[in-house]
Amino acid sequence: MIRAFLDANVLFTAAYSRAGSSWAIIQEARVQDDLVVMTTEYVFDEAENKLQEKFPTSLGEYASLKPILETCPEPSGALVEHLSSVIRYPKDRPVLAGAISAKADWLLTWDNDHFGHLYGIRVYDVLVSDPGSGLYMLRQLV
């Protein structure tokens, strides 16, 4: 079983475009029993707010994605704060903490600015990657 935690930018991209690896990861989860895609309400809300601001016509597609994802409990405040040495941007700490707390295998994100320094690195057993690399790894495992 592979557990992939999706950042808001992955959900945002999948909601407004059916092309690319963000959409493909979610589609893989629909057909592969051994892939679980997950996130937290914090991340859902962040994606929804960005869609409302930039692509409000994509909110219907976004709503159809939500049932596919497992909603994980929010991480503890202590874990979020503990990650301040790894993630400098406070809004992104709950994302990494959510993936760790959910015992995800992967954190998939397009946020190169705040997570790029972690691509290819395991943080508390969570491999941080962009969705394209995650999709590639998934297809190698099948």
C-alpha positions as CSV (number, residue, x, y, z in Angstrom):
1,M,0.0,0.0,0.0
2,I,1.3,3.4,-1.0
3,R,0.0,6.4,0.9
4,A,0.4,9.7,-0.9
5,F,-0.3,13.0,0.8
6,L,-1.3,15.7,-1.6
7,D,-0.5,19.4,-1.1
8,A,-3.0,22.1,-2.0
9,N,-1.2,23.0,-5.2
10,V,-1.6,19.5,-6.5
11,L,-5.4,19.5,-5.7
12,F,-5.7,22.9,-7.3
13,T,-3.9,21.8,-10.5
14,A,-6.0,18.6,-10.7
15,A,-9.2,20.6,-10.3
16,Y,-8.6,23.0,-13.2
17,S,-6.6,20.7,-15.6
18,R,-7.1,17.2,-16.7
19,A,-3.6,17.2,-18.2
20,G,-0.5,16.4,-16.2
21,S,0.6,14.4,-13.3
22,S,-1.6,16.0,-10.6
23,W,-4.7,14.7,-12.4
24,A,-3.0,11.4,-13.2
25,I,-2.1,10.7,-9.6
26,I,-5.7,11.1,-8.6
27,Q,-6.9,8.9,-11.5
28,E,-4.3,6.2,-10.5
29,A,-5.9,6.2,-7.0
30,R,-9.3,5.6,-8.6
31,V,-8.1,2.4,-10.3
32,Q,-5.3,1.1,-8.1
33,D,-6.3,-0.5,-4.8
34,D,-2.8,-0.2,-3.5
35,L,-2.7,3.7,-3.8
36,V,-4.3,5.9,-1.2
37,V,-4.3,9.7,-1.8
38,M,-4.9,11.8,1.3
39,T,-4.8,15.2,2.7
40,T,-6.2,17.3,5.6
41,E,-9.0,19.8,5.9
42,Y,-6.3,22.5,6.2
43,V,-5.0,21.6,2.7
44,F,-8.5,21.2,1.3
45,D,-9.4,24.7,2.4
46,E,-6.2,26.2,1.0
47,A,-6.9,24.6,-2.4
48,E,-10.5,25.7,-2.4
49,N,-9.6,29.3,-1.5
50,K,-7.1,29.5,-4.3
51,L,-9.6,28.0,-6.8
52,Q,-12.3,30.5,-5.7
53,E,-9.8,33.3,-6.2
54,K,-8.3,32.2,-9.6
55,F,-10.6,29.6,-11.2
56,P,-14.1,29.6,-9.6
57,T,-15.5,27.6,-12.5
58,S,-13.3,24.7,-11.4
59,L,-15.0,24.4,-8.0
60,G,-17.4,21.7,-9.3
61,E,-14.5,19.6,-10.5
62,Y,-12.8,20.1,-7.2
63,A,-15.9,18.9,-5.3
64,S,-15.8,15.7,-7.4
65,L,-12.2,15.1,-6.3
66,K,-12.8,15.3,-2.6
67,P,-14.5,11.9,-2.1
68,I,-11.5,10.2,-3.7
69,L,-9.1,11.5,-1.0
70,E,-8.9,10.2,2.5
71,T,-9.3,13.1,4.9
72,C,-6.7,12.8,7.7
73,P,-6.8,14.4,11.1
74,E,-4.9,17.6,11.6
75,P,-1.4,17.3,13.0
76,S,-0.6,18.4,16.5
77,G,0.5,21.9,17.0
78,A,3.7,20.6,18.6
79,L,4.6,18.7,15.5
80,V,3.9,21.7,13.3
81,E,6.1,23.9,15.5
82,H,8.8,21.2,15.6
83,L,9.2,21.5,11.8
84,S,10.2,25.2,11.9
85,S,13.8,24.2,11.3
86,V,12.9,22.2,8.2
87,I,10.2,24.4,6.7
88,R,10.7,28.2,7.2
89,Y,7.3,29.3,5.7
90,P,4.7,28.9,8.5
91,K,1.8,28.1,6.2
92,D,3.6,25.1,4.8
93,R,4.5,23.4,8.1
94,P,1.0,22.0,8.6
95,V,1.3,20.4,5.2
96,L,4.5,18.4,6.0
97,A,3.2,17.8,9.6
98,G,0.0,16.4,8.1
99,A,1.9,14.0,5.9
100,I,4.0,12.8,8.8
101,S,1.0,12.5,11.1
102,A,-0.9,10.6,8.5
103,K,2.0,8.2,8.1
104,A,2.2,9.0,4.4
105,D,4.9,7.4,2.2
106,W,5.0,10.5,0.0
107,L,4.3,14.1,0.2
108,L,3.5,15.3,-3.4
109,T,3.8,19.1,-3.9
110,W,4.5,21.6,-6.7
111,D,5.8,24.1,-4.2
112,N,9.5,24.3,-5.3
113,D,10.1,27.5,-3.3
114,H,9.2,26.1,0.1
115,F,9.7,22.3,-0.4
116,G,12.2,22.1,-3.3
117,H,15.1,21.8,-0.9
118,L,13.5,18.6,0.4
119,Y,12.7,16.9,-3.0
120,G,14.1,13.4,-2.9
121,I,14.6,13.5,0.9
122,R,12.7,11.6,3.5
123,V,11.5,13.7,6.4
124,Y,10.3,11.4,9.2
125,D,9.8,8.6,6.7
126,V,7.9,10.8,4.3
127,L,9.5,11.2,0.9
128,V,9.0,14.7,-0.5
129,S,8.5,14.9,-4.2
130,D,6.8,16.7,-7.1
131,P,3.8,14.8,-8.6
132,G,5.6,14.0,-11.8
133,S,8.3,12.1,-9.9
134,G,5.7,10.5,-7.7
135,L,3.8,9.3,-10.7
136,Y,7.0,7.9,-12.2
137,M,7.9,6.1,-8.9
138,L,4.4,4.7,-8.7
139,R,4.5,3.3,-12.3
140,Q,7.9,1.7,-11.5
141,L,6.3,-0.2,-8.5
142,V,3.4,-1.5,-10.5
